[in-house]
Amino acid sequence: MNAPPLPDPLPFGEASKAIDLRDAPLPPLVTFPPPFPVPFRIRVVRQGAWLVNYTPSNTTNVAYDGTIRVESHGTGATRTASGDLYQRPVIIIPTLPFPGAPRTIMLNAPDPSKGIPIQSRGRYRYYLRVTEILESFTLTNSFALGLQMWKYTAAVDNTATWSNDGDFSATMKWMTPPANSGYPSASDYLEGDLLKAGAVVGRLKMGWVSESYRKATLEIDTVNGAADRPLDSGAGQSWETVYKALGYDVTLDLSDTNVSEPSGDGWTDAEAHAAMMAHRDENNLDVEWRYHMLAVKKLDSTPRGIMYDWDATDSNKVPREGVAIAANYVFESAPDPANGIPDWGAVKGKQFSTVKAAYFRAAVHEMGHAFGISRHNTVNTGFMNTTDAIARAASSTPATPFPENILWDYADDDRKKLRHWSDMFVRPGGIVFGGASNTTPPITTDDEIEVPELKLEVTALLSEVPLGAPVRIDVKLTNTSEAPILAPRDVGLRSACMTGFVQDASGRVRTFRPLVHCVDSIDTAVLEAGESIIGSMTLLRGAEGALFPTTGVSQIILKAGWDVGDCSAQATVTGRTTVFITDAHDLKHAAAAHKILSTPDAHLVLVLGGDHLEDGIKAIQQAVEDKTLGPHYAVVEAKRLAQSFEKRCANCEEAKKLVEQKGVVASRKEKAKLVRLFQKHEHASGKKQNGIREAVKQEEKTKKK
C-alpha cells in the first residue's frame, strides 16, 4: 500500500524561537502609542483540532468535512499539521405523488459544539498532508496554507490504495463564524478559497473545536475473579495522564466485571474476540471510536498481553477493536535468556496485576497496537517496547531497577504517527493491522541492513500441491558466522519479524504477514555462531485473498526483519522457494477447492479452530471429504476437534482417526500442536494417544540445534 507521507515540521525564522504561543488563546485587541497609528492583534493558529469543511466548485451536493490537527513544538516556533476529509452524506427523496426525478439532499455538516467529529468509515476520502501553515504568529488578518490531498480508495479486505491529487494552497482569513454555528472560540475561525495551479477549486473553512487531536472510548471488561483492572501505575500515571500527554481525549468506560470463562483459566484468541463481541456496550464504530480491553486470568497464546483483533483472529472482519491482558501471569523466579526470560529483579515471583506499574504499562502497550502501531520500538523503555526488554535494560541502570525504569511516554516517531497518521490507520475498524507501516521515507524510513552472516532457508514440504490445498513450508535460520548475532527468536507466522509474498505464474504478487504479532514479548534473541532455529508455516490466505488461487509455478519469498538498536534501520534476511499448484483432479475436487478459495473463514478455522465460524468449518469439512484435498485438511479438522471451545469438550478420539489415515500432510508445527492437545487430553482422561507423538518426537528434539 502506497501510504501518504506524514507532514514535516515546518520551521519558523530564528528570531521567533523564543516566543511560546503554542496553546495561547487569542489575546484581546491591543492599542500601541505612535508610531503605530492603528490597533492590531497578534494571531496564532491554535494547537489542537480544527473542524474543516471543503466545498468544491462547480459541483452540487458534494462537500467534505473533517479535522486538521495542529501540533506546536518546543517554544511554538514550529508546527506540524495534518488532517482527514470525509464526504458529507446525502439522501435521495423520491418525488411524490407521481414518479419523477428524485431529489438529492445533502445532510448537515458536523456540529462544532460537539468537538472533534466522528464520521463514517465508509465516507472517508482524503488525507491532508499540510506543507505550509502559520508557524508562530502574525500581525495580519490571514496566513498562507499549503497542503497535499491524498485520495483514499478502500478495498474489501480492509486494505487501501492512496493517490496524491496534487498540491493545493489557500489564503486563510480570520473572520466571524456564522451565527449560532456552535464554534467554541469565535476568534479561531477562518475561511479561504482553495487553489490548485492558481485556479480556484473550492472553498475551505476551518474553526478550532478542541485542545485534543483525536477522541475515543476505552471499555474495560473483567473476567469473574480476575485481579484489578489496569487503571494506573500506582505512582501517578493513569489513562487520563497518558492520553492527555498524547493529545487524545479518551473516555474510560469501566464496564462488566462478570465475564464468564469459556473453558478454564486460559483464553484463546478466538474466545477473547467472541467475548468482546458479546460484552462490549456499543459497537457502532461509525459514531464512536470504541476500543475494548478484556482483563483475564491467563492467555493461551502469550504470557502477558495481546492485541488479538487482527487478521486470523478477527472473525467479524473489523480490525483493531480489542486487546486482552493476563492479570494472573507470574514473573518467572529465575532468568532464562535462551527463552527470552530476563532477570525480573525485585518483582520475580509476583503476580502481574500486583506490580501495578508493569501491569498498567503493558495495557497501554497493547492499546498502542490497537491504534495501529505494529512494531515494537526499542529506542527507549517507553510504551511500545516490551516488558521483558525493559526489564533487561534495567541491568545497566541499577539505580532505577525494573519497573522504575519505565519511560511513561511514547517514542518520538510513535507519538508523531498517533497524532498525524490518517484516521484510517488509527481508528478501530480502519486499515488492517500492519497496513499503516508502509509510509514513505519523509516519515518512516525504509532503510534495511542486509545481514549476510545469516542464512534463511525456505523449503516446501511438498513441491507439488493440489489446487485449494494449503502450502506448507519449513523455515531454517542459521548463523554462519563465528560470532553471536541478534536474530529473530521465532521464524513462524506468530513472529513479528516475518513477512512474505507469493508471486504466481502471471507475475501477480500476494502478501502475507504474521497472524498475531502484537504481543508484549521481545521478538529477538542472540543466535550463537553456527546455531540454527527452525520453524514451519502453513500458507493459505493473505491480505489480497487466497495465496495460491491459480495453477502453475508460484514463488514464495520470505523475509525476516528486526530492529537493530536505537536507529530506524532494520536488519533483514530473505529466503525463497517454489511450489507447483496442480489442476483439479475431478469435479468433486474442483467444488471443494472452489469452496475453500472463496471462503475467507476457512483460513480462520485453519489458524484458530473453534466452532463459531460455520462457513469456514463447512468449507474445511468439504475438503476433508474429498480424496484429493482430504489428506491436506485432515490435520486442520483434527486440531479443531482436539481443542475444547466454550462448552464443547475436546474430541481427541475423532481427531486421532483423522490423522492416522494414510498420506496425511502436516507441518512440524501442526504435529507438535496435536501432541500438546493429545497430552492435555491424556492428563484429563488417563488415556494414552500415542499415534502422532512418535512421528514428531525426533523433530521436537531438533527444534533448536
C-alpha positions in Angstrom: 0.0 0.0 0.0 1.5 3.3 -1.1 0.6 5.3 2.0 0.8 9.1 2.1 3.8 10.6 4.0 3.2 12.3 7.3 3.7 16.1 7.4 7.1 17.5 8.2 7.6 20.0 11.0 7.5 23.5 9.4 10.3 25.8 10.8 9.8 29.4 11.5 12.6 32.1 11.4 15.3 32.0 14.1 14.2 35.3 15.6 10.9 33.9 16.7 12.0 30.8 18.6 11.9 32.5 22.0 8.1 33.1 21.6 5.9 30.4 23.2 2.4 30.8 21.8 1.6 27.1 21.2 -1.6 27.0 23.3 -2.3 30.6 24.0 -5.8 31.8 23.3 -6.2 34.8 21.1 -5.2 38.0 23.0 -7.5 41.0 23.3 -7.2 43.9 21.0 -4.1 45.9 21.9 -3.5 49.6 21.1 0.0 50.9 20.9 1.2 54.5 21.0 2.7 56.2 18.0 4.4 55.2 15.6 1.7 52.6 15.4 -1.3 54.6 14.2 -3.9 51.8 14.3 -4.8 48.9 16.7 -3.7 45.4 15.7 -3.9 41.8 17.0 -1.3 39.1 17.5 -2.8 36.0 15.9 -1.8 32.4 16.0 -3.0 29.1 14.6 -4.1 27.4 17.8 -2.9 23.9 18.8 -5.5 21.2 18.7 -8.2 20.0 16.4 -9.9 22.3 13.8 -13.1 21.3 12.2 -12.6 21.8 8.4 -15.2 22.0 5.7 -14.3 21.9 2.0 -16.9 22.6 -0.8 -15.6 22.0 -4.3 -16.5 24.5 -7.0 -18.9 23.6 -9.9 -20.5 20.7 -8.0 -23.8 20.2 -6.4 -24.4 18.1 -3.3 -20.7 17.4 -2.8 -18.9 18.6 0.3 -16.2 17.2 2.7 -15.9 17.5 6.4 -13.1 16.5 8.8 -10.4 17.8 11.0 -7.0 19.4 10.7 -4.7 18.6 13.7 -2.2 21.3 14.5 0.7 20.4 16.8 3.1 23.0 18.2 6.7 22.1 19.1 9.0 23.4 21.7 8.7 27.2 22.1 6.0 27.4 19.5 8.2 28.3 16.6 7.4 25.1 14.6 4.2 23.3 13.8 3.2 20.0 12.3 -0.3 19.7 10.8 -2.3 17.0 9.1 -6.0 16.2 8.5 -8.7 14.0 7.1 -11.7 14.6 5.0 -15.0 12.6 4.8 -17.6 13.1 2.1 -20.8 14.6 3.6 -23.7 12.1 3.4 -26.6 12.8 1.0 -30.1 11.3 0.9 -32.3 10.7 -2.1 -36.0 11.6 -1.7 -38.5 10.3 -4.3 -40.8 12.8 -5.9 -44.4 12.3 -4.8 -47.3 11.8 -5.6 -46.1 10.9 -9.1 -42.8 9.2 -10.1 -40.3 11.7 -11.3 -36.7 12.7 -10.9 -35.7 12.1 -7.2 -34.4 14.9 -5.1 -30.9 14.7 -3.7 -30.4 16.4 -0.4 -27.0 16.9 1.3 -27.1 16.5 5.1 -25.7 19.0 7.6 -22.1 19.4 8.4 -20.8 18.1 11.8 -21.8 20.3 14.8 -18.8 22.3 16.0 -20.2 22.4 19.6 -19.7 18.7 19.9 -16.0 19.0 19.4 -14.0 16.5 17.3 -16.4 14.9 14.8 -16.7 11.1 14.4 -17.7 10.2 10.9 -18.5 7.0 9.0 -15.5 5.0 7.8 -17.3 4.4 4.5 -17.3 8.2 3.8 -13.5 8.6 4.3 -12.0 10.2 1.2 -8.8 12.2 1.7 -5.7 12.5 4.0 -4.4 16.1 4.2 -0.6 16.5 4.4 -0.1 20.1 5.4 3.0 21.6 3.7 2.6 25.2 4.8 1.0 26.9 7.8 1.4 29.9 10.1 4.3 28.7 12.3 4.3 31.3 15.1 2.2 34.4 14.9 1.1 37.1 12.6 0.0 40.8 12.9 -2.1 40.5 9.8 -5.6 39.0 9.3 -4.5 36.0 7.2 -1.9 33.3 6.6 -0.9 31.0 3.7 -1.9 27.4 3.9 -0.4 24.7 1.7 -1.5 21.1 1.6 -1.5 17.9 -0.4 -4.7 15.9 -0.8 -4.1 12.1 -0.8 -7.1 10.2 -2.1 -8.1 7.0 -0.4 -9.5 4.0 -2.2 -10.7 1.2 0.0 -10.5 -2.5 -0.8 -12.8 -5.2 0.5 -10.1 -6.7 2.7 -9.5 -3.6 4.9 -6.5 -2.5 2.8 -6.4 0.5 0.6 -4.5 2.4 -2.1 -3.6 6.1 -2.0 -3.0 8.6 -4.8 -1.8 12.2 -4.5 -4.3 14.6 -6.1 -1.7 17.3 -6.1 -0.6 20.5 -4.2 -3.2 23.0 -3.1 -3.0 26.4 -1.5 -5.2 28.9 0.2 -5.1 32.3 1.9 -7.0 31.7 5.1 -8.6 34.8 6.6 -9.8 35.2 10.2 -13.5 36.2 10.3 -16.6 35.9 12.5 -18.2 32.4 12.3 -21.8 32.1 11.2 -24.3 33.0 13.9 -25.3 30.2 16.2 -22.8 27.8 14.5 -21.6 26.4 17.8 -17.8 27.1 17.4 -16.3 27.2 21.0 -13.9 30.0 20.1 -15.3 32.7 17.8 -11.9 34.2 17.4 -10.4 31.0 15.9 -12.4 30.7 12.7 -11.1 31.2 9.1 -12.2 30.9 5.5 -10.4 31.0 2.2 -10.6 29.9 -1.5 -8.6 26.7 -2.2 -6.4 26.9 -5.3 -4.7 24.3 -7.5 -2.2 25.5 -10.1 -3.5 29.1 -9.4 -7.2 28.3 -10.2 -9.9 28.3 -7.5 -11.2 24.8 -7.0 -13.4 25.3 -3.9 -14.0 27.0 -0.6 -12.2 25.9 2.7 -13.5 26.7 6.2 -11.8 25.9 9.5 -12.7 26.5 13.1 -10.9 25.4 16.3 -13.0 22.8 18.3 -10.7 21.0 20.7 -7.4 21.0 22.6 -7.1 17.3 21.7 -6.2 15.8 18.3 -8.4 12.8 18.5 -11.1 11.3 20.8 -12.1 7.7 21.6 -13.6 5.5 24.2 -11.9 2.6 26.0 -14.1 0.0 27.5 -12.6 -2.4 30.1 -14.4 -5.7 30.9 -13.1 -8.1 33.5 -13.4 -11.9 34.0 -15.1 -13.3 37.1 -12.4 -13.4 39.8 -9.7 -11.7 37.8 -7.5 -9.2 39.6 -7.9 -5.4 39.4 -8.4 -3.7 36.1 -5.2 -2.0 34.8 -6.2 1.6 35.7 -3.0 3.3 36.8 0.7 2.8 37.7 0.4 3.3 41.4 2.7 6.3 41.0 0.7 9.0 39.3 0.3 7.7 35.8 -3.3 6.8 34.6 -5.2 6.5 31.4 -6.1 10.2 31.7 -2.5 11.4 32.1 -1.1 9.1 29.4 -3.7 10.1 26.8 -3.7 13.8 27.7 0.0 13.9 27.1 -0.5 12.2 23.7 -3.3 14.7 22.9 -6.1 12.2 22.9 -9.5 12.8 24.6 -10.2 9.2 25.8 -13.3 8.4 27.8 -12.8 5.4 30.2 -15.8 3.0 30.4 -15.4 0.6 33.3 -18.0 -2.0 32.2 -18.6 -5.6 33.0 -16.9 -7.4 35.9 -18.6 -10.8 35.4 -17.4 -12.1 32.1 -17.5 -15.9 32.2 -14.5 -18.0 31.4 -15.3 -20.2 28.4 -13.0 -23.2 29.0 -10.8 -22.8 32.1 -8.5 -20.0 33.1 -6.7 -19.8 29.8 -8.2 -17.8 26.9 -7.6 -18.5 23.2 -7.5 -15.5 20.9 -10.8 -16.6 19.3 -12.5 -16.8 22.7 -11.3 -13.3 23.6 -12.7 -12.0 20.3 -16.1 -13.7 21.0 -16.2 -12.2 24.5 -15.6 -8.8 23.1 -18.5 -9.1 20.7 -20.8 -10.4 23.4 -19.9 -8.0 26.2 -19.0 -4.6 24.7 -21.5 -1.9 25.4 -21.6 -0.3 21.9 -20.5 -1.5 18.6 -21.1 1.3 16.1 -17.6 2.3 15.1 -19.0 4.9 12.7 -20.3 7.1 15.6 -17.7 6.3 18.2 -14.1 5.1 18.2 -14.6 2.4 20.8 -11.8 0.1 21.8 -12.3 -2.9 24.0 -9.9 -4.4 26.7 -10.5 -7.7 28.4 -8.7 -8.4 31.7 -8.5 -12.2 32.1 -6.5 -14.5 34.3 -4.4 -16.2 31.7 -3.9 -16.1 27.9 -3.1 -19.3 25.9 -1.0 -17.7 23.2 1.2 -15.3 25.1 2.1 -14.7 28.8 1.1 -11.1 29.4 -0.9 -9.2 26.8 -2.1 -9.3 23.2 -3.9 -7.2 20.6 -5.8 -10.3 19.3 -8.2 -8.5 16.9 -6.3 -8.7 13.7 -6.5 -10.9 10.5 -6.7 -14.5 11.6 -8.3 -13.7 15.0 -10.7 -11.1 13.6 -13.8 -13.2 12.9 -16.1 -10.2 12.3 -13.6 -8.6 9.8 -13.4 -5.4 11.8 -9.7 -4.9 12.7 -8.1 -3.5 15.8 -11.0 -3.3 18.1 -9.9 -5.5 21.0 -6.9 -6.2 23.3 -6.5 -8.6 26.3 -4.2 -8.6 29.3 -3.4 -11.5 31.6 -3.7 -10.4 35.3 -2.5 -13.7 36.8 0.7 -14.0 34.9 3.6 -14.6 37.4 7.0 -13.1 36.8 9.5 -16.1 36.5 11.7 -16.7 39.5 14.8 -17.4 37.5 16.2 -15.8 34.3 16.3 -18.0 31.2 17.9 -16.0 28.4 17.6 -18.8 25.9 13.8 -18.5 26.1 13.7 -14.7 26.4 13.1 -14.6 30.2 15.1 -11.8 31.8 16.1 -11.3 35.5 12.9 -9.6 36.8 14.7 -8.3 39.9 12.5 -7.4 42.8 9.3 -8.4 41.1 10.2 -12.0 40.4 7.6 -14.5 41.6 4.9 -11.8 41.8 1.6 -11.8 40.1 1.4 -9.3 37.2 -1.6 -7.3 38.4 0.1 -6.7 41.8 3.0 -5.0 40.1 0.8 -2.0 39.1 3.4 -0.1 37.0 4.3 -3.1 34.8 0.6 -4.2 34.5 -0.7 -0.8 33.5 2.2 -0.2 31.1 1.5 -3.5 29.3 -2.1 -2.4 28.9 -1.0 0.9 27.4 1.3 -1.1 25.1 -1.4 -3.2 23.7 -3.6 -0.2 23.1 -0.7 1.2 21.1 -1.1 -1.8 18.8 -4.9 -1.2 18.7 -4.1 2.3 17.5 -2.1 0.7 14.6 1.5 0.7 15.7 2.8 -2.7 14.6 6.5 -2.6 15.5 8.0 -2.8 19.0 10.0 0.3 19.5 13.3 -0.5 21.1 14.7 3.1 21.0 13.9 3.6 24.7 12.0 2.0 27.6 8.7 3.7 26.6 5.3 2.3 25.9 5.9 0.4 22.7 8.9 -1.5 23.9 8.1 -4.9 25.6 8.0 -5.7 29.3 10.9 -8.2 29.0 13.1 -5.8 27.0 12.5 -3.0 29.6 13.4 -5.4 32.4 16.6 -6.4 30.6 17.5 -2.7 30.1 17.4 -2.3 33.9 20.6 -4.4 34.2 22.6 -1.3 33.0 20.7 1.1 35.3 21.0 -0.4 38.8 19.8 2.9 40.4 16.5 2.5 38.5 15.5 -1.1 38.5 12.5 -2.6 36.8 9.8 -1.4 36.8 11.1 2.0 37.9 13.0 2.4 34.6 9.7 2.5 32.6 9.6 5.7 30.5 6.0 6.8 30.7 5.8 8.1 27.1 5.8 7.1 23.5 8.9 7.3 21.4 9.1 10.4 19.2 8.3 8.6 16.0 5.4 6.7 17.5 3.9 9.9 19.0 4.1 11.5 15.6 2.3 8.6 14.0 -0.5 8.6 16.6 -1.0 12.4 16.2 -0.7 12.6 12.4 -1.4 9.3 10.8 -4.6 9.1 8.7 -7.7 8.4 10.7 -8.0 5.1 8.9 -4.6 3.9 10.3 -5.7 4.7 13.9 -9.4 4.3 14.3 -10.9 0.8 15.1 -12.3 -0.8 12.1 -10.0 1.1 9.8 -6.9 -0.3 7.9 -5.9 -3.8 8.8 -3.2 -4.1 11.5 0.3 -3.6 9.9 -1.2 -1.7 6.9 0.0 1.7 8.4 3.6 0.6 8.3 4.2 1.3 4.6 4.8 5.0 4.9 7.2 6.9 2.7 10.8 8.0 3.6 10.0 11.5 4.8 8.3 10.0 7.9 9.2 6.3 8.4 12.5 5.3 6.8 12.5 2.0 4.9 16.3 1.6 5.5 17.3 -2.0 5.6 20.6 -3.6 6.5 21.3 -7.0 5.0 22.9 -9.5 7.3 25.0 -11.8 5.1 26.1 -13.9 8.1 22.5 -15.1 8.5 21.1 -17.7 6.0 17.4 -18.1 5.7 16.4 -21.4 4.0 12.8 -22.0 2.9 11.7 -25.5 1.7 8.3 -26.6 0.6 7.1 -29.6 2.4 5.6 -30.8 -0.9 6.9 -29.4 -4.2 3.6 -30.1 -5.9 0.3 -29.2 -4.2 -3.3 -29.6 -5.5 -5.4 -26.6 -6.1 -7.2 -25.5 -2.9 -4.7 -27.1 -0.5 -2.6 -25.0 1.9 1.1 -24.8 1.1 3.3 -25.9 4.0 6.9 -24.7 4.2 9.8 -25.4 6.5 12.0 -22.5 7.6 15.5 -22.5 8.9 17.6 -19.5 10.0 21.3 -20.2 10.5 24.1 -18.0 11.9 27.0 -18.9 9.5 29.5 -16.5 11.2 31.9 -17.1 14.1 30.2 -14.7 16.4 26.8 -14.3 18.1 24.2 -12.3 16.2 20.9 -10.8 17.3 18.2 -12.5 15.3 14.5 -13.4 15.4 13.6 -15.7 18.2 10.9 -17.4 16.1 10.6 -17.9 12.3 7.0 -18.9 12.2 3.9 -16.8 11.5 3.5 -15.7 15.1 6.7 -13.8 14.9 6.6 -10.0 14.3 9.8 -10.4 12.3 8.4 -12.5 9.5 6.7 -11.3 6.3 6.5 -12.6 2.8 4.8 -12.7 -0.6 3.8 -15.2 -3.3 4.3 -14.5 -7.0 2.2 -16.6 -9.3 3.0 -17.7 -12.9 1.4 -14.5 -14.3 3.6 -12.3 -12.1 0.8 -11.2 -9.7 2.0 -10.7 -6.1 0.1 -11.5 -3.0 1.4 -10.7 0.5 1.2 -12.5 3.9 2.1 -11.3 7.3 2.2 -12.6 10.9 -1.1 -13.9 12.0 -0.9 -12.5 15.5 2.2 -10.5 16.4 1.1 -7.7 18.7 2.1 -9.4 21.9 4.0 -8.0 24.9 7.2 -10.0 24.5 10.5 -9.5 22.8 10.9 -10.7 19.2 14.7 -11.3 19.1 17.4 -13.3 20.8 21.1 -14.0 20.4 21.8 -16.7 17.9 25.1 -18.2 18.7 27.8 -19.0 16.0 26.8 -22.0 13.9 23.4 -22.2 15.6 20.1 -22.6 13.8 16.4 -22.1 14.6 13.7 -23.8 12.7 10.0 -23.3 12.2 7.2 -24.0 9.8 4.3 -22.2 8.2 1.0 -23.2 6.6 0.0 -20.7 3.9 -3.5 -20.3 2.6 -4.6 -16.7 2.5 -3.1 -13.2 2.8 -4.1 -9.6 2.6 -5.2 -9.9 -1.0 -7.1 -13.2 -0.6 -6.1 -16.7 -1.4 -2.3 -17.0 -1.9 -2.5 -19.9 -4.4 -5.7 -19.4 -6.4 -4.3 -20.5 -9.8 -2.3 -23.4 -11.2 1.3 -23.3 -12.2 4.6 -22.4 -10.6 4.4 -20.0 -7.7 7.5 -18.4 -6.0 7.4 -17.9 -2.2 9.7 -15.2 -0.9 10.1 -14.9 2.9 11.7 -12.0 4.7 12.8 -11.7 8.3 13.2 -8.1 9.5 14.0 -6.9 13.0 15.2 -3.7 14.9 19.0 -3.4 15.3 19.0 -1.0 18.3 18.4 2.7 18.7 18.3 3.5 15.0 15.4 3.4 12.4 17.0 0.8 10.2 16.0 -2.8 10.2 18.2 -5.9 9.8 16.9 -8.2 7.1 17.5 -11.6 5.5 15.4 -13.3 2.8 14.9 -16.8 1.5 12.7 -18.3 -1.2 11.4 -21.5 -2.7 8.9 -22.6 -5.4 5.8 -24.8 -5.5 3.7 -26.1 -8.3 -0.1 -25.9 -8.0 -1.7 -28.7 -9.9 -5.1 -28.5 -11.6 -8.4 -30.0 -10.2 -8.4 -33.8 -10.5 -12.2 -34.2 -10.8 -15.4 -32.3 -10.3 -15.6 -33.1 -6.6 -12.1 -31.7 -6.1 -12.9 -28.6 -8.1 -16.0 -28.0 -6.0 -14.1 -28.4 -2.7 -11.3 -26.2 -3.9 -13.8 -23.6 -5.1 -15.4 -23.6 -1.6 -12.0 -23.2 0.2 -10.7 -20.5 -2.1 -13.9 -18.4 -1.9 -14.4 -18.8 1.9 -12.1 -16.4 3.9 -13.3 -18.0 7.2 -11.6 -21.3 6.1 -8.3 -19.6 6.9 -9.5 -18.6 10.3 -10.6 -22.1 11.1 -7.1 -23.3 10.0 -5.4 -20.9 12.4 -7.9 -20.7 15.3 -10.2 -23.7 15.2 -13.3 -23.2 17.3 -17.0 -23.7 16.4 -18.1 -20.1 15.8 -17.1 -19.8 12.1 -19.7 -22.0 10.4 -18.9 -21.2 6.8 -15.2 -21.9 7.4 -16.0 -25.2 9.1 -18.2 -26.3 6.2 -15.5 -25.5 3.7 -12.9 -27.4 5.7 -15.2 -30.4 6.2 -16.0 -30.5 2.4 -12.3 -30.5 1.7 -11.7 -33.3 4.3 -14.3 -35.5 2.5 -12.6 -35.0 -0.9 -10.0 -37.7 -1.7 -7.6 -35.2 -3.2 -7.8 -32.4 -0.6 -8.6 -34.7 2.4 -5.0 -35.5 3.3 -4.2 -31.8 3.3 -7.0 -30.7 5.6 -7.3 -33.7 8.0 -4.9 -32.2 10.5 -6.8 -28.9 10.3 -10.1 -30.5 11.3 -8.2 -32.7 13.8 -6.8 -29.7 15.6 -10.2 -28.1 15.8 -11.8 -31.3 17.3 -9.0 -31.9 19.7 -9.3 -28.5 21.3 -12.3 -27.6 23.5 -14.3 -24.5 22.6 -16.6 -22.7 25.1 -18.9 -25.5 26.3 -17.8 -28.2 23.8 -15.3 -30.8 25.1 -12.3 -31.9 23.1 -12.9 -34.9 20.9 -9.5 -36.5 20.6 -10.8 -39.9 19.5 -12.3 -38.4 16.3 -9.2 -36.3 15.8 -6.9 -39.3 16.1 -9.0 -41.2 13.4 -8.4 -38.3 11.0 -4.6 -38.0 11.4 -4.0 -41.8 11.4 -5.3 -42.1 7.8 -2.7 -42.8 5.2 -1.0 -39.9 3.5 -2.0 -37.1 5.9 0.0 -34.0 5.2 1.1 -31.9 8.3 3.8 -29.4 9.1 6.1 -29.8 12.1 4.2 -27.1 14.0 0.8 -28.8 13.3 2.1 -32.1 14.5 3.5 -30.5 17.7 0.2 -28.8 18.3 -1.7 -32.1 18.1 0.8 -33.7 20.5 0.2 -31.0 23.1 -3.6 -31.3 22.7 -3.5 -35.1 23.0 -1.2 -34.9 26.1 -3.7 -32.5 27.7 -6.5 -34.9 27.0 -4.4 -37.8 28.4 -3.8 -35.9 31.6 -7.6 -35.3 32.0 -8.7 -38.8 31.0 -5.8 -41.1 31.8 -5.8 -42.5 28.2 -2.7 -42.5 26.0 -2.8 -41.1 22.5 0.5 -42.3 21.1 -0.3 -42.1 17.3 1.2 -38.8 16.2 3.6 -38.4 19.1 6.2 -40.7 17.9 6.1 -39.1 14.5 7.3 -35.8 15.9 9.5 -36.8 18.8 12.7 -36.6 16.8 11.7 -33.3 15.2 10.9 -31.7 18.6 14.4 -32.7 19.8 16.0 -30.9 16.8 13.9 -27.7 17.0 16.9 -25.8 18.2 20.3 -27.1 17.3 
